[in-house]
């Protein structure tokens, strides 16, 4: 079950990296001074990746919890 904890930690780190990337991408888009329509279009492209990264980090944390409980 220790392997489950390590796999969960790795999945969580990948998800967290995706969340950090989406924060950086949104910050760059806001600093470019785009008009409202262009900014919304850019953010609509980033949003699914942000949600996917959040879900991935959630799954990783759940793997860690299950691994700790079963240990």
mmCIF file of the N, C-alpha and C atoms, coordinates in Angstrom:
data_MODEL
# 
_entry.id   MODEL 
# 
loop_
_atom_site.group_PDB 
_atom_site.id 
_atom_site.type_symbol 
_atom_site.label_atom_id 
_atom_site.label_alt_id 
_atom_site.label_comp_id 
_atom_site.label_asym_id 
_atom_site.label_entity_id 
_atom_site.label_seq_id 
_atom_site.pdbx_PDB_ins_code 
_atom_site.Cartn_x 
_atom_site.Cartn_y 
_atom_site.Cartn_z 
_atom_site.occupancy 
_atom_site.B_iso_or_equiv 
_atom_site.pdbx_formal_charge 
_atom_site.auth_seq_id 
_atom_site.auth_comp_id 
_atom_site.auth_asym_id 
_atom_site.auth_atom_id 
_atom_site.pdbx_PDB_model_num 
ATOM 1   N N  . UNK A 1 1  ? 0.814   -1.200 0.000   1.00 0.00 ? 1  UNK A N  1 
ATOM 2   C CA . UNK A 1 1  ? 0.000   0.000  0.000   1.00 0.00 ? 1  UNK A CA 1 
ATOM 3   C C  . UNK A 1 1  ? 0.858   1.264  0.000   1.00 0.00 ? 1  UNK A C  1 
ATOM 4   N N  . UNK A 1 2  ? 2.131   1.105  0.343   1.00 0.00 ? 2  UNK A N  1 
ATOM 5   C CA . UNK A 1 2  ? 3.021   2.262  0.301   1.00 0.00 ? 2  UNK A CA 1 
ATOM 6   C C  . UNK A 1 2  ? 3.176   2.779  -1.125  1.00 0.00 ? 2  UNK A C  1 
ATOM 7   N N  . UNK A 1 3  ? 3.127   1.858  -2.088  1.00 0.00 ? 3  UNK A N  1 
ATOM 8   C CA . UNK A 1 3  ? 3.215   2.245  -3.487  1.00 0.00 ? 3  UNK A CA 1 
ATOM 9   C C  . UNK A 1 3  ? 2.026   3.118  -3.881  1.00 0.00 ? 3  UNK A C  1 
ATOM 10  N N  . UNK A 1 4  ? 0.873   2.817  -3.338  1.00 0.00 ? 4  UNK A N  1 
ATOM 11  C CA . UNK A 1 4  ? -0.326  3.613  -3.617  1.00 0.00 ? 4  UNK A CA 1 
ATOM 12  C C  . UNK A 1 4  ? -0.155  5.048  -3.129  1.00 0.00 ? 4  UNK A C  1 
ATOM 13  N N  . UNK A 1 5  ? 0.480   5.206  -1.987  1.00 0.00 ? 5  UNK A N  1 
ATOM 14  C CA . UNK A 1 5  ? 0.729   6.550  -1.452  1.00 0.00 ? 5  UNK A CA 1 
ATOM 15  C C  . UNK A 1 5  ? 1.676   7.317  -2.367  1.00 0.00 ? 5  UNK A C  1 
ATOM 16  N N  . UNK A 1 6  ? 2.735   6.672  -2.842  1.00 0.00 ? 6  UNK A N  1 
ATOM 17  C CA . UNK A 1 6  ? 3.698   7.347  -3.710  1.00 0.00 ? 6  UNK A CA 1 
ATOM 18  C C  . UNK A 1 6  ? 3.104   7.686  -5.071  1.00 0.00 ? 6  UNK A C  1 
ATOM 19  N N  . UNK A 1 7  ? 2.304   6.774  -5.603  1.00 0.00 ? 7  UNK A N  1 
ATOM 20  C CA . UNK A 1 7  ? 1.634   7.060  -6.874  1.00 0.00 ? 7  UNK A CA 1 
ATOM 21  C C  . UNK A 1 7  ? 0.669   8.233  -6.695  1.00 0.00 ? 7  UNK A C  1 
ATOM 22  N N  . UNK A 1 8  ? -0.070  8.236  -5.600  1.00 0.00 ? 8  UNK A N  1 
ATOM 23  C CA . UNK A 1 8  ? -0.985  9.338  -5.318  1.00 0.00 ? 8  UNK A CA 1 
ATOM 24  C C  . UNK A 1 8  ? -0.257  10.664 -5.159  1.00 0.00 ? 8  UNK A C  1 
ATOM 25  N N  . UNK A 1 9  ? 0.886   10.633 -4.515  1.00 0.00 ? 9  UNK A N  1 
ATOM 26  C CA . UNK A 1 9  ? 1.667   11.863 -4.352  1.00 0.00 ? 9  UNK A CA 1 
ATOM 27  C C  . UNK A 1 9  ? 2.154   12.378 -5.701  1.00 0.00 ? 9  UNK A C  1 
ATOM 28  N N  . UNK A 1 10 ? 2.572   11.472 -6.572  1.00 0.00 ? 10 UNK A N  1 
ATOM 29  C CA . UNK A 1 10 ? 3.041   11.887 -7.898  1.00 0.00 ? 10 UNK A CA 1 
ATOM 30  C C  . UNK A 1 10 ? 1.892   12.475 -8.719  1.00 0.00 ? 10 UNK A C  1 
ATOM 31  N N  . UNK A 1 11 ? 0.726   11.846 -8.655  1.00 0.00 ? 11 UNK A N  1 
ATOM 32  C CA . UNK A 1 11 ? -0.441  12.347 -9.391  1.00 0.00 ? 11 UNK A CA 1 
ATOM 33  C C  . UNK A 1 11 ? -0.849  13.717 -8.851  1.00 0.00 ? 11 UNK A C  1 
ATOM 34  N N  . UNK A 1 12 ? -0.784  13.872 -7.545  1.00 0.00 ? 12 UNK A N  1 
ATOM 35  C CA . UNK A 1 12 ? -1.111  15.156 -6.933  1.00 0.00 ? 12 UNK A CA 1 
ATOM 36  C C  . UNK A 1 12 ? -0.149  16.246 -7.394  1.00 0.00 ? 12 UNK A C  1 
ATOM 37  N N  . UNK A 1 13 ? 1.131   15.929 -7.469  1.00 0.00 ? 13 UNK A N  1 
ATOM 38  C CA . UNK A 1 13 ? 2.113   16.917 -7.916  1.00 0.00 ? 13 UNK A CA 1 
ATOM 39  C C  . UNK A 1 13 ? 1.895   17.313 -9.374  1.00 0.00 ? 13 UNK A C  1 
ATOM 40  N N  . UNK A 1 14 ? 1.515   16.360 -10.203 1.00 0.00 ? 14 UNK A N  1 
ATOM 41  C CA . UNK A 1 14 ? 1.223   16.678 -11.601 1.00 0.00 ? 14 UNK A CA 1 
ATOM 42  C C  . UNK A 1 14 ? 0.001   17.600 -11.678 1.00 0.00 ? 14 UNK A C  1 
ATOM 43  N N  . UNK A 1 15 ? -1.020  17.300 -10.901 1.00 0.00 ? 15 UNK A N  1 
ATOM 44  C CA . UNK A 1 15 ? -2.206  18.159 -10.866 1.00 0.00 ? 15 UNK A CA 1 
ATOM 45  C C  . UNK A 1 15 ? -1.884  19.545 -10.336 1.00 0.00 ? 15 UNK A C  1 
ATOM 46  N N  . UNK A 1 16 ? -1.067  19.608 -9.314  1.00 0.00 ? 16 UNK A N  1 
ATOM 47  C CA . UNK A 1 16 ? -0.686  20.903 -8.748  1.00 0.00 ? 16 UNK A CA 1 
ATOM 48  C C  . UNK A 1 16 ? 0.118   21.717 -9.755  1.00 0.00 ? 16 UNK A C  1 
ATOM 49  N N  . UNK A 1 17 ? 0.978   21.049 -10.505 1.00 0.00 ? 17 UNK A N  1 
ATOM 50  C CA . UNK A 1 17 ? 1.741   21.750 -11.547 1.00 0.00 ? 17 UNK A CA 1 
ATOM 51  C C  . UNK A 1 17 ? 0.795   22.315 -12.609 1.00 0.00 ? 17 UNK A C  1 
ATOM 52  N N  . UNK A 1 18 ? -0.253  21.583 -12.931 1.00 0.00 ? 18 UNK A N  1 
ATOM 53  C CA . UNK A 1 18 ? -1.241  22.079 -13.878 1.00 0.00 ? 18 UNK A CA 1 
ATOM 54  C C  . UNK A 1 18 ? -1.988  23.288 -13.353 1.00 0.00 ? 18 UNK A C  1 
ATOM 55  N N  . UNK A 1 19 ? -2.291  23.288 -12.065 1.00 0.00 ? 19 UNK A N  1 
ATOM 56  C CA . UNK A 1 19 ? -2.969  24.432 -11.454 1.00 0.00 ? 19 UNK A CA 1 
ATOM 57  C C  . UNK A 1 19 ? -2.056  25.656 -11.472 1.00 0.00 ? 19 UNK A C  1 
ATOM 58  N N  . UNK A 1 20 ? -0.796  25.462 -11.137 1.00 0.00 ? 20 UNK A N  1 
ATOM 59  C CA . UNK A 1 20 ? 0.164   26.569 -11.162 1.00 0.00 ? 20 UNK A CA 1 
ATOM 60  C C  . UNK A 1 20 ? 0.318   27.097 -12.588 1.00 0.00 ? 20 UNK A C  1 
ATOM 61  N N  . UNK A 1 21 ? 0.379   26.191 -13.575 1.00 0.00 ? 21 UNK A N  1 
ATOM 62  C CA . UNK A 1 21 ? 0.481   26.617 -14.968 1.00 0.00 ? 21 UNK A CA 1 
ATOM 63  C C  . UNK A 1 21 ? -0.724  27.452 -15.371 1.00 0.00 ? 21 UNK A C  1 
ATOM 64  N N  . UNK A 1 22 ? -1.924  27.038 -14.957 1.00 0.00 ? 22 UNK A N  1 
ATOM 65  C CA . UNK A 1 22 ? -3.119  27.803 -15.338 1.00 0.00 ? 22 UNK A CA 1 
ATOM 66  C C  . UNK A 1 22 ? -3.133  29.176 -14.668 1.00 0.00 ? 22 UNK A C  1 
ATOM 67  N N  . UNK A 1 23 ? -2.644  29.275 -13.456 1.00 0.00 ? 23 UNK A N  1 
ATOM 68  C CA . UNK A 1 23 ? -2.549  30.577 -12.793 1.00 0.00 ? 23 UNK A CA 1 
ATOM 69  C C  . UNK A 1 23 ? -1.595  31.492 -13.555 1.00 0.00 ? 23 UNK A C  1 
ATOM 70  N N  . UNK A 1 24 ? -0.462  30.943 -13.966 1.00 0.00 ? 24 UNK A N  1 
ATOM 71  C CA . UNK A 1 24 ? 0.515   31.737 -14.722 1.00 0.00 ? 24 UNK A CA 1 
ATOM 72  C C  . UNK A 1 24 ? -0.067  32.148 -16.071 1.00 0.00 ? 24 UNK A C  1 
ATOM 73  N N  . UNK A 1 25 ? -0.774  31.236 -16.732 1.00 0.00 ? 25 UNK A N  1 
ATOM 74  C CA . UNK A 1 25 ? -1.359  31.547 -18.042 1.00 0.00 ? 25 UNK A CA 1 
ATOM 75  C C  . UNK A 1 25 ? -2.420  32.637 -17.936 1.00 0.00 ? 25 UNK A C  1 
ATOM 76  N N  . UNK A 1 26 ? -3.245  32.596 -16.895 1.00 0.00 ? 26 UNK A N  1 
ATOM 77  C CA . UNK A 1 26 ? -4.268  33.628 -16.705 1.00 0.00 ? 26 UNK A CA 1 
ATOM 78  C C  . UNK A 1 26 ? -3.617  34.969 -16.388 1.00 0.00 ? 26 UNK A C  1 
ATOM 79  N N  . UNK A 1 27 ? -2.576  34.941 -15.569 1.00 0.00 ? 27 UNK A N  1 
ATOM 80  C CA . UNK A 1 27 ? -1.875  36.182 -15.237 1.00 0.00 ? 27 UNK A CA 1 
ATOM 81  C C  . UNK A 1 27 ? -1.255  36.808 -16.483 1.00 0.00 ? 27 UNK A C  1 
ATOM 82  N N  . UNK A 1 28 ? -0.640  35.991 -17.329 1.00 0.00 ? 28 UNK A N  1 
ATOM 83  C CA . UNK A 1 28 ? -0.063  36.511 -18.576 1.00 0.00 ? 28 UNK A CA 1 
ATOM 84  C C  . UNK A 1 28 ? -1.140  37.086 -19.486 1.00 0.00 ? 28 UNK A C  1 
ATOM 85  N N  . UNK A 1 29 ? -2.279  36.400 -19.551 1.00 0.00 ? 29 UNK A N  1 
ATOM 86  C CA . UNK A 1 29 ? -3.369  36.883 -20.414 1.00 0.00 ? 29 UNK A CA 1 
ATOM 87  C C  . UNK A 1 29 ? -3.920  38.215 -19.905 1.00 0.00 ? 29 UNK A C  1 
ATOM 88  N N  . UNK A 1 30 ? -4.009  38.376 -18.600 1.00 0.00 ? 30 UNK A N  1 
ATOM 89  C CA . UNK A 1 30 ? -4.524  39.630 -18.053 1.00 0.00 ? 30 UNK A CA 1 
ATOM 90  C C  . UNK A 1 30 ? -3.540  40.776 -18.265 1.00 0.00 ? 30 UNK A C  1 
ATOM 91  N N  . UNK A 1 31 ? -2.252  40.474 -18.207 1.00 0.00 ? 31 UNK A N  1 
ATOM 92  C CA . UNK A 1 31 ? -1.239  41.525 -18.375 1.00 0.00 ? 31 UNK A CA 1 
ATOM 93  C C  . UNK A 1 31 ? -1.082  41.969 -19.817 1.00 0.00 ? 31 UNK A C  1 
ATOM 94  N N  . UNK A 1 32 ? -1.586  41.186 -20.770 1.00 0.00 ? 32 UNK A N  1 
ATOM 95  C CA . UNK A 1 32 ? -1.458  41.559 -22.170 1.00 0.00 ? 32 UNK A CA 1 
ATOM 96  C C  . UNK A 1 32 ? -2.397  42.692 -22.550 1.00 0.00 ? 32 UNK A C  1 
ATOM 97  N N  . UNK A 1 33 ? -3.337  43.003 -21.694 1.00 0.00 ? 33 UNK A N  1 
ATOM 98  C CA . UNK A 1 33 ? -4.238  44.116 -21.965 1.00 0.00 ? 33 UNK A CA 1 
ATOM 99  C C  . UNK A 1 33 ? -5.219  43.833 -23.094 1.00 0.00 ? 33 UNK A C  1 
ATOM 100 N N  . UNK A 1 34 ? -5.686  42.608 -23.169 1.00 0.00 ? 34 UNK A N  1 
ATOM 101 C CA . UNK A 1 34 ? -6.634  42.234 -24.217 1.00 0.00 ? 34 UNK A CA 1 
ATOM 102 C C  . UNK A 1 34 ? -7.997  42.847 -23.941 1.00 0.00 ? 34 UNK A C  1 
ATOM 103 N N  . UNK A 1 35 ? -8.781  42.997 -25.012 1.00 0.00 ? 35 UNK A N  1 
ATOM 104 C CA . UNK A 1 35 ? -10.150 43.462 -24.798 1.00 0.00 ? 35 UNK A CA 1 
ATOM 105 C C  . UNK A 1 35 ? -10.966 42.325 -24.172 1.00 0.00 ? 35 UNK A C  1 
ATOM 106 N N  . UNK A 1 36 ? -12.190 42.640 -23.785 1.00 0.00 ? 36 UNK A N  1 
ATOM 107 C CA . UNK A 1 36 ? -13.005 41.708 -23.010 1.00 0.00 ? 36 UNK A CA 1 
ATOM 108 C C  . UNK A 1 36 ? -13.272 40.406 -23.765 1.00 0.00 ? 36 UNK A C  1 
ATOM 109 N N  . UNK A 1 37 ? -13.577 40.518 -25.035 1.00 0.00 ? 37 UNK A N  1 
ATOM 110 C CA . UNK A 1 37 ? -13.911 39.322 -25.820 1.00 0.00 ? 37 UNK A CA 1 
ATOM 111 C C  . UNK A 1 37 ? -12.686 38.425 -25.988 1.00 0.00 ? 37 UNK A C  1 
ATOM 112 N N  . UNK A 1 38 ? -11.548 39.014 -26.281 1.00 0.00 ? 38 UNK A N  1 
ATOM 113 C CA . UNK A 1 38 ? -10.322 38.232 -26.470 1.00 0.00 ? 38 UNK A CA 1 
ATOM 114 C C  . UNK A 1 38 ? -9.885  37.587 -25.152 1.00 0.00 ? 38 UNK A C  1 
ATOM 115 N N  . UNK A 1 39 ? -10.024 38.321 -24.052 1.00 0.00 ? 39 UNK A N  1 
ATOM 116 C CA . UNK A 1 39 ? -9.660  37.762 -22.752 1.00 0.00 ? 39 UNK A CA 1 
ATOM 117 C C  . UNK A 1 39 ? -10.576 36.605 -22.385 1.00 0.00 ? 39 UNK A C  1 
ATOM 118 N N  . UNK A 1 40 ? -11.866 36.745 -22.629 1.00 0.00 ? 40 UNK A N  1 
ATOM 119 C CA . UNK A 1 40 ? -12.797 35.651 -22.345 1.00 0.00 ? 40 UNK A CA 1 
ATOM 120 C C  . UNK A 1 40 ? -12.490 34.429 -23.203 1.00 0.00 ? 40 UNK A C  1 
ATOM 121 N N  . UNK A 1 41 ? -12.130 34.645 -24.453 1.00 0.00 ? 41 UNK A N  1 
ATOM 122 C CA . UNK A 1 41 ? -11.773 33.538 -25.329 1.00 0.00 ? 41 UNK A CA 1 
ATOM 123 C C  . UNK A 1 41 ? -10.537 32.813 -24.816 1.00 0.00 ? 41 UNK A C  1 
ATOM 124 N N  . UNK A 1 42 ? -9.541  33.562 -24.403 1.00 0.00 ? 42 UNK A N  1 
ATOM 125 C CA . UNK A 1 42 ? -8.309  32.964 -23.870 1.00 0.00 ? 42 UNK A CA 1 
ATOM 126 C C  . UNK A 1 42 ? -8.608  32.205 -22.573 1.00 0.00 ? 42 UNK A C  1 
ATOM 127 N N  . UNK A 1 43 ? -9.419  32.792 -21.696 1.00 0.00 ? 43 UNK A N  1 
ATOM 128 C CA . UNK A 1 43 ? -9.729  32.126 -20.433 1.00 0.00 ? 43 UNK A CA 1 
ATOM 129 C C  . UNK A 1 43 ? -10.583 30.888 -20.650 1.00 0.00 ? 43 UNK A C  1 
ATOM 130 N N  . UNK A 1 44 ? -11.450 30.899 -21.670 1.00 0.00 ? 44 UNK A N  1 
ATOM 131 C CA . UNK A 1 44 ? -12.249 29.713 -21.965 1.00 0.00 ? 44 UNK A CA 1 
ATOM 132 C C  . UNK A 1 44 ? -11.384 28.558 -22.453 1.00 0.00 ? 44 UNK A C  1 
ATOM 133 N N  . UNK A 1 45 ? -10.225 28.850 -22.999 1.00 0.00 ? 45 UNK A N  1 
ATOM 134 C CA . UNK A 1 45 ? -9.292  27.797 -23.381 1.00 0.00 ? 45 UNK A CA 1 
ATOM 135 C C  . UNK A 1 45 ? -8.512  27.249 -22.199 1.00 0.00 ? 45 UNK A C  1 
ATOM 136 N N  . UNK A 1 46 ? -8.285  28.086 -21.201 1.00 0.00 ? 46 UNK A N  1 
ATOM 137 C CA . UNK A 1 46 ? -7.513  27.682 -20.021 1.00 0.00 ? 46 UNK A CA 1 
ATOM 138 C C  . UNK A 1 46 ? -8.384  26.951 -19.008 1.00 0.00 ? 46 UNK A C  1 
ATOM 139 N N  . UNK A 1 47 ? -9.650  27.297 -18.946 1.00 0.00 ? 47 UNK A N  1 
ATOM 140 C CA . UNK A 1 47 ? -10.549 26.755 -17.926 1.00 0.00 ? 47 UNK A CA 1 
ATOM 141 C C  . UNK A 1 47 ? -10.627 25.231 -17.915 1.00 0.00 ? 47 UNK A C  1 
ATOM 142 N N  . UNK A 1 48 ? -10.788 24.550 -19.045 1.00 0.00 ? 48 UNK A N  1 
ATOM 143 C CA . UNK A 1 48 ? -10.843 23.084 -18.985 1.00 0.00 ? 48 UNK A CA 1 
ATOM 144 C C  . UNK A 1 48 ? -9.556  22.455 -18.459 1.00 0.00 ? 48 UNK A C  1 
ATOM 145 N N  . UNK A 1 49 ? -8.422  23.045 -18.786 1.00 0.00 ? 49 UNK A N  1 
ATOM 146 C CA . UNK A 1 49 ? -7.160  22.527 -18.255 1.00 0.00 ? 49 UNK A CA 1 
ATOM 147 C C  . UNK A 1 49 ? -7.063  22.741 -16.750 1.00 0.00 ? 49 UNK A C  1 
ATOM 148 N N  . UNK A 1 50 ? -7.579  23.857 -16.276 1.00 0.00 ? 50 UNK A N  1 
ATOM 149 C CA . UNK A 1 50 ? -7.584  24.132 -14.849 1.00 0.00 ? 50 UNK A CA 1 
ATOM 150 C C  . UNK A 1 50 ? -8.478  23.130 -14.113 1.00 0.00 ? 50 UNK A C  1 
ATOM 151 N N  . UNK A 1 51 ? -9.643  22.882 -14.641 1.00 0.00 ? 51 UNK A N  1 
ATOM 152 C CA . UNK A 1 51 ? -10.558 21.937 -14.001 1.00 0.00 ? 51 UNK A CA 1 
ATOM 153 C C  . UNK A 1 51 ? -9.970  20.525 -14.038 1.00 0.00 ? 51 UNK A C  1 
ATOM 154 N N  . UNK A 1 52 ? -9.355  20.160 -15.162 1.00 0.00 ? 52 UNK A N  1 
ATOM 155 C CA . UNK A 1 52 ? -8.720  18.846 -15.250 1.00 0.00 ? 52 UNK A CA 1 
ATOM 156 C C  . UNK A 1 52 ? -7.575  18.692 -14.265 1.00 0.00 ? 52 UNK A C  1 
ATOM 157 N N  . UNK A 1 53 ? -6.781  19.729 -14.093 1.00 0.00 ? 53 UNK A N  1 
ATOM 158 C CA . UNK A 1 53 ? -5.675  19.678 -13.136 1.00 0.00 ? 53 UNK A CA 1 
ATOM 159 C C  . UNK A 1 53 ? -6.196  19.593 -11.704 1.00 0.00 ? 53 UNK A C  1 
ATOM 160 N N  . UNK A 1 54 ? -7.270  20.306 -11.421 1.00 0.00 ? 54 UNK A N  1 
ATOM 161 C CA . UNK A 1 54 ? -7.877  20.227 -10.085 1.00 0.00 ? 54 UNK A CA 1 
ATOM 162 C C  . UNK A 1 54 ? -8.399  18.832 -9.811  1.00 0.00 ? 54 UNK A C  1 
ATOM 163 N N  . UNK A 1 55 ? -9.052  18.230 -10.796 1.00 0.00 ? 55 UNK A N  1 
ATOM 164 C CA . UNK A 1 55 ? -9.564  16.868 -10.645 1.00 0.00 ? 55 UNK A CA 1 
ATOM 165 C C  . UNK A 1 55 ? -8.422  15.876 -10.477 1.00 0.00 ? 55 UNK A C  1 
ATOM 166 N N  . UNK A 1 56 ? -7.339  16.062 -11.218 1.00 0.00 ? 56 UNK A N  1 
ATOM 167 C CA . UNK A 1 56 ? -6.188  15.169 -11.110 1.00 0.00 ? 56 UNK A CA 1 
ATOM 168 C C  . UNK A 1 56 ? -5.551  15.260 -9.728  1.00 0.00 ? 56 UNK A C  1 
ATOM 169 N N  . UNK A 1 57 ? -5.428  16.452 -9.198  1.00 0.00 ? 57 UNK A N  1 
ATOM 170 C CA . UNK A 1 57 ? -4.851  16.589 -7.861  1.00 0.00 ? 57 UNK A CA 1 
ATOM 171 C C  . UNK A 1 57 ? -5.790  16.015 -6.804  1.00 0.00 ? 57 UNK A C  1 
ATOM 172 N N  . UNK A 1 58 ? -7.093  16.141 -7.028  1.00 0.00 ? 58 UNK A N  1 
ATOM 173 C CA . UNK A 1 58 ? -8.072  15.537 -6.120  1.00 0.00 ? 58 UNK A CA 1 
ATOM 174 C C  . UNK A 1 58 ? -7.932  14.018 -6.114  1.00 0.00 ? 58 UNK A C  1 
ATOM 175 N N  . UNK A 1 59 ? -7.822  13.428 -7.305  1.00 0.00 ? 59 UNK A N  1 
ATOM 176 C CA . UNK A 1 59 ? -7.664  11.973 -7.380  1.00 0.00 ? 59 UNK A CA 1 
ATOM 177 C C  . UNK A 1 59 ? -6.369  11.515 -6.713  1.00 0.00 ? 59 UNK A C  1 
ATOM 178 N N  . UNK A 1 60 ? -5.312  12.278 -6.893  1.00 0.00 ? 60 UNK A N  1 
ATOM 179 C CA . UNK A 1 60 ? -4.047  11.934 -6.259  1.00 0.00 ? 60 UNK A CA 1 
ATOM 180 C C  . UNK A 1 60 ? -4.137  11.980 -4.743  1.00 0.00 ? 60 UNK A C  1 
ATOM 181 N N  . UNK A 1 61 ? -4.798  12.999 -4.231  1.00 0.00 ? 61 UNK A N  1 
ATOM 182 C CA . UNK A 1 61 ? -4.959  13.079 -2.775  1.00 0.00 ? 61 UNK A CA 1 
ATOM 183 C C  . UNK A 1 61 ? -5.831  11.949 -2.250  1.00 0.00 ? 61 UNK A C  1 
ATOM 184 N N  . UNK A 1 62 ? -6.825  11.562 -3.020  1.00 0.00 ? 62 UNK A N  1 
ATOM 185 C CA . UNK A 1 62 ? -7.664  10.435 -2.597  1.00 0.00 ? 62 UNK A CA 1 
ATOM 186 C C  . UNK A 1 62 ? -6.855  9.134  -2.596  1.00 0.00 ? 62 UNK A C  1 
ATOM 187 N N  . UNK A 1 63 ? -5.964  8.957  -3.564  1.00 0.00 ? 63 UNK A N  1 
ATOM 188 C CA . UNK A 1 63 ? -5.091  7.788  -3.559  1.00 0.00 ? 63 UNK A CA 1 
ATOM 189 C C  . UNK A 1 63 ? -4.187  7.775  -2.324  1.00 0.00 ? 63 UNK A C  1 
ATOM 190 N N  . UNK A 1 64 ? -3.693  8.927  -1.958  1.00 0.00 ? 64 UNK A N  1 
ATOM 191 C CA . UNK A 1 64 ? -2.851  9.012  -0.758  1.00 0.00 ? 64 UNK A CA 1 
ATOM 192 C C  . UNK A 1 64 ? -3.656  8.640  0.482   1.00 0.00 ? 64 UNK A C  1 
ATOM 193 N N  . UNK A 1 65 ? -4.868  9.158  0.593   1.00 0.00 ? 65 UNK A N  1 
ATOM 194 C CA . UNK A 1 65 ? -5.696  8.857  1.761   1.00 0.00 ? 65 UNK A CA 1 
ATOM 195 C C  . UNK A 1 65 ? -6.040  7.377  1.818   1.00 0.00 ? 65 UNK A C  1 
ATOM 196 N N  . UNK A 1 66 ? -6.412  6.793  0.690   1.00 0.00 ? 66 UNK A N  1 
ATOM 197 C CA . UNK A 1 66 ? -6.726  5.368  0.662   1.00 0.00 ? 66 UNK A CA 1 
ATOM 198 C C  . UNK A 1 66 ? -5.490  4.545  1.012   1.00 0.00 ? 66 UNK A C  1 
ATOM 199 N N  . UNK A 1 67 ? -4.339  4.925  0.494   1.00 0.00 ? 67 UNK A N  1 
ATOM 200 C CA . UNK A 1 67 ? -3.111  4.212  0.814   1.00 0.00 ? 67 UNK A CA 1 
ATOM 201 C C  . UNK A 1 67 ? -2.758  4.294  2.287   1.00 0.00 ? 67 UNK A C  1 
ATOM 202 N N  . UNK A 1 68 ? -2.982  5.440  2.900   1.00 0.00 ? 68 UNK A N  1 
ATOM 203 C CA . UNK A 1 68 ? -2.690  5.596  4.329   1.00 0.00 ? 68 UNK A CA 1 
ATOM 204 C C  . UNK A 1 68 ? -3.680  4.798  5.168   1.00 0.00 ? 68 UNK A C  1 
ATOM 205 N N  . UNK A 1 69 ? -4.937  4.802  4.782   1.00 0.00 ? 69 UNK A N  1 
ATOM 206 C CA . UNK A 1 69 ? -5.953  4.053  5.538   1.00 0.00 ? 69 UNK A CA 1 
ATOM 207 C C  . UNK A 1 69 ? -5.685  2.545  5.459   1.00 0.00 ? 69 UNK A C  1 
ATOM 208 N N  . UNK A 1 70 ? -5.317  2.064  4.284   1.00 0.00 ? 70 UNK A N  1 
ATOM 209 C CA . UNK A 1 70 ? -5.074  0.635  4.114   1.00 0.00 ? 70 UNK A CA 1 
ATOM 210 C C  . UNK A 1 70 ? -3.737  0.173  4.672   1.00 0.00 ? 70 UNK A C  1 
ATOM 211 N N  . UNK A 1 71 ? -2.872  1.093  4.977   1.00 0.00 ? 71 UNK A N  1 
ATOM 212 C CA . UNK A 1 71 ? -1.533  0.754  5.486   1.00 0.00 ? 71 UNK A CA 1 
ATOM 213 C C  . UNK A 1 71 ? -1.572  0.260  6.863   1.00 0.00 ? 71 UNK A C  1 
# 
